[in-house]
Amino acid sequence: MISVVIPAYREATEIEQSLERLFHPQVSRGIPFEVIVSVAGEDDTLRVVEEFSRRRGLDNLRAVKSPKSRGLQLNRGAGEARYSVLLFMHADVSLPIGALPALAETLDDEGVLGGSFLKRYHQRTPRFWGNIAVSYLRVRLFHVFFGNDCLFVRREVFEELEGFAPIPLMEDVDFSRRLRQLRRRTQGGRLEVINLPVRASARRYLKRGVLRQTWTILRTLTAYKLGRPPQELERRYYGKE
């Protein structure tokens, strides 16, 4: 019923923890699902996914190779998906208990085109309260969904929108924009936010500092809105890592 697509690049450390949580029985509670990890690069990420699948004896987890570009990786994974619901999540995000049943129940309403979950961080500290509040408003009021919000969409909607733009950064913002446009064109179509918080990693906030990372995100979003090429923005955003 649900195909989970995870783009990964140099995520050998994070991906195993994410998969451990994802395959916890209480996350799916019997809802049929599959996981496709779309791997770019030549580090140990692919090996970790394959060993996890072999160790658990899973037939609903597989890895595919893709060129390095998050938009391309997401499309590559979606192209391998077998189910009618697509859930896109980052490799450093964990789904909460009951996430897949909540998603299935949300999409039982045929008027729902897609949406996302709420977001919290693995690291629980007051330093992130402001960021969490802004994130809540971003998804609730403006329907701008980031990859670590765990964006979901019906497969037919994804295909109508022709997938993600083949760009390395801001593919989620671009897709959210086109999803909002489709909602406006679709009588009765809605975007929903599921009231269960996924847990995202705050590693970049911890590494760069909360204020600096928040400013980096705002600056990158503004530059994208002003028409700067996503390839340039990716170099600036990740260049110091």
C-alpha positions in Angstrom: 0.0 0.0 0.0 2.8 2.4 0.9 6.2 2.8 -0.8 8.8 4.6 1.3 11.6 6.2 -0.8 14.8 7.3 0.9 17.5 9.2 -1.0 20.9 8.6 0.6 24.4 9.9 0.0 27.1 9.1 2.5 24.5 8.0 5.1 26.0 4.7 6.2 25.8 5.7 9.9 22.3 7.3 9.8 20.6 4.8 7.5 20.7 1.8 9.7 19.1 3.6 12.7 16.4 4.9 10.4 15.7 1.4 9.0 15.7 -0.1 12.5 12.9 2.3 13.4 11.0 2.0 10.1 10.8 -1.8 10.4 9.7 -1.7 14.0 6.3 -3.6 13.9 4.5 -0.8 15.8 5.4 1.8 13.1 3.5 -0.2 10.4 1.0 -2.2 12.5 0.2 -4.5 9.7 0.0 -1.9 6.9 1.7 -3.4 3.8 4.8 -1.3 2.8 8.1 -1.4 1.0 11.2 0.6 1.3 13.4 1.7 -1.6 16.8 3.4 -0.7 18.1 5.4 -3.6 21.8 5.5 -3.1 24.3 7.8 -4.7 28.1 7.6 -4.3 30.4 4.8 -3.5 30.6 4.7 0.3 29.2 2.0 2.6 25.6 3.1 2.5 24.6 0.5 -0.2 26.4 -2.3 1.8 24.7 -1.3 5.0 21.2 -1.4 3.4 21.9 -4.8 1.7 23.3 -6.3 4.9 20.3 -5.0 6.9 17.9 -6.6 4.4 19.8 -9.9 4.4 20.1 -10.0 8.2 16.4 -9.4 8.7 15.3 -11.6 5.8 13.3 -8.8 4.3 11.7 -8.9 0.9 10.3 -5.4 1.1 13.6 -3.5 1.4 15.9 -2.9 -1.5 18.5 -0.4 -2.6 18.9 1.1 -6.1 21.8 3.2 -7.5 21.3 6.7 -8.8 23.3 9.6 -9.9 24.0 12.1 -7.1 21.2 14.6 -7.1 18.3 14.4 -4.7 15.7 15.1 -7.2 17.1 12.3 -9.5 17.4 10.0 -6.5 13.8 10.5 -5.4 12.5 9.9 -8.9 14.7 6.8 -9.3 13.3 5.4 -6.1 9.7 6.3 -7.0 10.2 4.6 -10.4 10.8 1.3 -8.6 7.8 1.7 -6.3 5.0 -0.8 -6.5 2.3 0.8 -4.3 -0.2 3.6 -4.7 1.1 5.9 -1.9 4.6 7.4 -2.0 6.2 8.5 1.2 9.5 10.4 0.8 11.8 10.7 3.8 15.5 11.5 4.5 17.9 9.0 5.7 18.4 10.7 9.1 14.6 10.7 10.0 12.7 8.3 12.1 9.0 7.6 11.8 6.8 7.5 14.9 4.8 4.6 16.3 1.6 4.2 14.2 2.9 6.4 11.3 1.8 4.2 8.4 -1.7 3.5 9.7 -2.1 7.2 10.2 -1.0 7.8 6.7 -3.3 5.1 5.3 -6.3 6.6 7.2 -5.5 10.1 6.0 -5.5 8.9 2.4 -8.8 7.0 2.8 -10.2 10.4 2.2 -10.1 10.6 -1.6 -9.9 14.4 -1.5 -6.4 14.3 0.0 -3.7 14.8 -2.6 -0.7 14.6 -0.3 0.9 16.4 2.6 3.5 15.7 5.3 4.0 14.9 9.0 5.0 17.3 11.7 8.6 17.4 12.7 10.6 17.3 15.9 14.3 16.6 16.5 16.0 13.6 18.0 17.9 16.0 20.2 15.4 17.4 22.6 16.5 20.9 23.8 14.9 24.3 24.1 17.4 25.6 21.5 15.1 24.1 18.8 11.8 25.3 20.0 11.8 28.3 17.7 12.7 26.2 14.7 10.0 23.7 15.6 7.4 26.5 15.8 8.4 27.9 12.4 8.3 24.4 10.9 4.8 24.0 12.3 3.6 27.2 10.6 5.4 26.4 7.4 3.7 23.0 6.9 0.3 24.0 8.4 -0.3 27.4 6.9 1.8 27.5 3.8 2.1 23.8 2.8 5.8 24.1 2.1 7.1 20.6 2.8 10.7 19.7 3.3 12.2 16.3 2.8 12.7 15.8 6.6 9.0 16.5 7.1 8.3 13.2 5.3 6.3 14.4 2.4 3.7 12.0 1.0 1.6 12.0 -2.1 -0.7 9.7 -4.1 1.1 7.9 -6.9 -1.2 9.3 -9.6 -0.7 12.8 -8.3 3.1 12.3 -8.4 2.9 11.1 -11.9 0.6 14.0 -12.9 3.2 16.4 -11.6 5.9 14.5 -13.4 7.8 13.8 -10.2 10.5 15.9 -8.7 12.6 18.4 -10.6 16.0 16.8 -11.4 17.8 19.2 -9.2 20.2 18.6 -6.2 18.5 21.0 -3.7 15.1 22.6 -3.3 13.4 19.8 -5.1 11.0 19.5 -2.1 10.2 23.2 -2.2 9.6 23.1 -5.9 7.4 20.0 -5.6 5.4 21.6 -2.8 4.8 24.6 -5.0 3.4 22.5 -7.8 1.4 20.4 -5.4 -0.3 23.6 -4.1 -1.0 24.7 -7.7 -2.6 21.3 -8.4 -4.7 21.7 -5.2 -6.0 25.0 -6.5 -6.9 23.5 -9.8 -8.6 20.5 -8.2 -12.1 21.0 -6.9 -12.1 19.6 -3.4 -8.4 18.6 -3.4 -6.6 19.1 -0.1 -3.2 18.9 1.5 -3.1 17.4 5.0 -0.5 17.5 7.9 -0.6 14.4 10.1 -0.5 15.1 13.8 2.4 12.7 14.5 5.9 14.1 14.8 8.7 12.4 12.9 12.1 12.7 14.5 14.7 14.4 12.3 18.4 14.7 13.0 19.7 18.2 14.2 23.2 17.3 13.2 23.8 20.4 11.0 22.3 22.7 13.8 24.7 21.1 16.3 27.7 21.3 13.9 27.1 24.9 12.6 25.1 26.4 15.5 21.4 26.9 15.6 21.4 30.6 14.5 23.9 30.1 11.8 22.1 27.0 10.3 18.8 28.8 10.5 20.3 31.8 8.7 21.8 29.4 6.1 18.4 27.8 5.4 16.7 31.2 5.1 19.4 32.6 2.8 19.2 29.5 0.6 15.5 29.7 0.3 15.6 33.4 -0.5 18.3 32.8 -3.2 16.2 30.1 -4.7 13.2 32.3 -4.8 15.3 35.0 -6.6 16.2 32.5 -9.2 19.7 31.3 -8.2 20.5 27.9 -9.8 20.0 24.9 -7.4 23.4 23.5 -8.3 25.0 26.7 -7.0 22.9 26.6 -3.9 23.9 23.0 -3.2 27.6 24.0 -3.4 27.1 26.8 -1.0 24.9 24.8 1.4 27.1 21.7 1.6 30.4 23.2 0.7 31.7 23.6 4.2 30.9 20.0 5.3 
